[in-house]
Amino acid sequence: MGGMHQILLKIGPAAFRIVSAWRQPLDQLVGLYQNYPQPIGDHVDFTVRLEPEKPWRRHIRPSVHIGGDFWLPDAAPLPLSQGLLAAEMGMNLQMALGWRRHLLLHASSVEKEGKALIMTGLSGSGKSTLSGMLAERGWRFMGDEFALLSLDTGEITPFPRLISLKNQAIEAMQELAPANRFGPEMKSTPKGDIRHLVPPKEAVARMDETAKPALLLFPRFGHAPELRDMGQAEIFVRLTQASTNYVALGEAGFRALTRFVDQVPTMAMDYQSVEQAEELIDSLWSELR
Amino acid sequence: MTQQYRVAPTDDLIWHDLGSMTLLYHKPSGITHMLADPAPAIIEVMGDAPLTAAEIAARLKALFDLETGVDAEDIVIARLDELRTLGLVSRVSG
């Protein structure tokens, strides 16, 4: 077997080592993450490994097995052409299962005037697409996958990894962002068609700047535009479901999440187009004090 | 001897009001419980002392307007059994 290749990446507060049996996914990552700073020193929080499913499959119909410090036994191998997706999934998995310095919420976030808008919901709610759209329209992009809630200050720390666009969102974002910010199109992956988008430069340059959570939305795509109040009990339960490390953090997680639910105005938002969502968000944002 | 009950030590519990529900974080188990009325009130009136269901019902009646015509003690016993399975209340022997 030949040698392994590796690169280091720093995304927000987390440093990753990506080790791969193949050069290609790493070259793609290096290109897409070229504006990101390098971790200081050799210390990394997580290692992600992209290895052949079986040694002999490195060259013959190569398929990528995702490994790392933390992993799920049922993570299916991906074809080498989707190696970039495997690396991104591997990094997400390490964060979801291993990060302890913040309460992790499956949510996107954007910032304006030092205040963060957080959007959470099930896959297909449009939270990732909305954060990408707003990032092209005057908001600072903080992350499309995880919002990192501080256990002490209650602020949100950015985790601005590549924006993962799926299916129709790819075309919609191609109208807004220049072609040189897009990664390769990966067709028919287990998550549908996927194309990664490099966040705006400002998002990367300011990725250490935290923001105070000012508004939480539960977007739902495909329903007539409407804003609804939600009870605190429902909000709390849905946020524990959206958190990957609430249980692991114990009392610190309980205190961080109850403070968040107490302090952050929250609405459910239905919408059928990005324009509708932007209008609803602008109206809510202008009423914030 | 009538059965007495004791609630988990106050220092082991963190309360948080969510409006329609009450959160109770139990430090030794790391479990977050979401309680609906009257369970939070039962835990509150129990204090530190071992009490019988009848004594708990009497304390509740003193503090809250309970519906007439219902057997408060039966309701308290049912809720105590549920709280016991959650590890928040224990039976006191003797």
Interface residues (C-beta under 8 A of the other chain):
Chain A: G231 Q232 A233 F236 V237 T240 V247 G250 E251 F254 R255 T258 V261
Chain B: I14 H16 L18 G19 S20 M21 L23 Y25 K27 G30 T32 M34
